[in-house]
Amino acid sequence: MYRTHTCGELRISNQGQSTTLAGWVQTVRKFGAITFIDLRDRYGITQLLFGEELNKTLEENPMGREFVLQVTGSVQERSNKNLNIPTGEIEIKVETFRVLNKSAVPPFTIQDDTDGGDDLRMKYRFLDLRRNAVKKNLELRYAVNRAARNYLHNQGFMDIETPFLIKSTPEGARDFVVPSRMNAGQFYALPQSPQTFKQLLMVSGYDRYYQIVKCFRDEDLRADRQPEFTQIDCEMAFVEQEDILNMFEGMVKAIFKDVKGIDYTETVSRMTWEDAMWQYGNDKPDIRFGMKVLNLKKPASVYVQKQPAEELINGAGFKVFDDAETVVAIAVPGCSEYSRKQTDELTEWVKRPQIGMKGLAFIKYNSDGSCKSSMDKFYTEDKLKAIAEAAGAQPGDLVLMLAGAEERTRKAISDLRMEMAERLGLRRKDEFKLLWVLDFPLFEYDEEGNRWVARHHPFTSPKPDQIDTMISNNPSIENAAEYLKHPYANIKANAYDMVLNGNEIGGGSIRIFQRELQEKMFAALGMDEAEQLHKFGFLLGAFEYGAPPHGGIAFGFDRLCAILGGSESIRDFIAFPKNNAGRDMMLDAPATIDDKQLVELSIKLDVKS
């Protein structure tokens, strides 16, 4: 037996007890004729005391960091207690020890405040995983996994595996493809999600399905993206939208309770996609704070039902606003005393290439009720005050205004809102706020391709009262500039996203389950009958054999873990992640394969430098 206890297990109540521990050497501290060693394993750290006789042996055979060590001894009370760790009241008086394996000097220190950079730690990820900070992240990931499984099991869901080697049906992101040796010139694809399989399981009668499953997308990476990622993938039959929302609110609340000890009792807010875009500039708003967007010019896009406050800026002769497609504003609380240097810095911030604005206008709504602005020569003080108050400003607030092309400006005001909230400490990592965003457009218009594309995916159903609109209208558009007038532009999807602290953590929809409607959807996306049958004939055929009404949702498991762990990057919560170039630094993958394998796969490379 290598150990009787773990390095995080023993307490003062075990005093006098004999024990055997095994683990890794964290630190070695010599004090004259005695030596202290901190021994670490997954469960914690225990201090070891080597007396005079054993100390001589250590001097002859020095112990290094990360040596694998087994010791036997007795538990005794420490004279210099460390109450910052659970084992800090005791130490082990070592009687015998054995080095199970030596270690080379680690390339970085195995501790929370390590001296290793990202690339170095990724290359030696097996060492990085020994650090307590990384271990806590993986423990949280496991806790989220366990809480989700427990909840879904108790709600009658079955965990059913689906294949990883499937057929390529390019829609959205690129597929990863896998050559078939036994079928020369043909390829499998790795699934971007188990979407069609879970719908087929509904047809098969498994009315409550889930998987915590790997998915694959060949796309550019960033902090919250990996080429392989994990979803909590769920589907239910004989349900309407309200059933899905209630079920999965319950799951996320159960995860909060089990993992963070948070009893989330408040009602989860709901917001239409149109309201989210109008009030926050994006479809995944962070509602932990205010700063709603004031729209001062009528938009040209699909959400045209809202009335902007155009009368507040019209007739002033301010060319920046007059020539812009969109003018928007936010009121930043308590910042009216910003200096010229500070407003200039914000102007430079919005001019950065990733934001892309030409400038920034502002109104200081001073505590005494007066207004000072970068637009003083165009607007009276009364008009400036009216704009500020329309933006929701109170005396002491700063109103920030952007103008320009609609899509870019709306995104920029959303980014600026988040940046100001970050600077003001309004995005606390220990505060969590859930939101459902509903009623997305079913279609988006691709002007370059002159065709409709599915905003979510091609299996999403329209709202029940808009099915006839979709079936009875031809999707073709004669004049691309007039696409907003087409009936398809205003069809809403029976779809929903769950948002947590400004991040989309889950998305789903009620699915199409009738062949006629599914064929109509495929046709709207530009697929003729032959292409439909080639790509999705199996699904269309299944719909002829008693497909039930069904719907589902998929949660970004990695992202949910990162938010609960207070991190911006999902890589911190994945045991062996890829870097931003999609490479595994530890395995040095992807890599070339030898010529014999290429011949077996009937592949000839034509790599262009």
Secondary structure, DSSP 4 states (H G I P E B T S, - for coil): ---SS-TTT--GGGTT-EEEEEEEEEEEEEETTEEEEEEEETTEEEEEEE-HHHHHHHHHS---TT-EEEEEEEEEE-SS--TTSTTTTEEEEEEEEEEEE--PPPSS-SSTT-S--HHHHHHTHHHHTTSHHHHHHHHHHHHHHHHHHHHHHHTT-EE----SSB-----SSBPPEEE-SSSTT-EEE--S-SHHHHHHHHHTT--EEEEEEEEE-B----TT--SEEEEEEEEEES--HHHHHHHHHHHHHHHIIIII-----SPPEEEEHHHHHHHHSSSS---SS--PPEE-S--SSS---SPP-GGGTTTS--HHHHT-SEEEEEEETT-TT--HHHHHHHHHHHHSTTT--S--EEEEE-TTS-EEETTTTTS-HHHHHHHHHHTT--TTEEEEEEEESHHHHHHHHHHHHHHHHHHTT-S-TT---EEEEE--BSEEEETTTTEEEESS-TTBPBPGGGHHHHHHS----S-GGGGGGSGGGGPBBSEEEEEETTEEEEEEEEBP-SHHHHHHHHHHTT--HHHHHHHHHHHHHHTTTTPPPEEEEEEEHHHHHHHHTT-S-GGGGSSS---TTS-BTTTTBS----HHHHHHTT-------
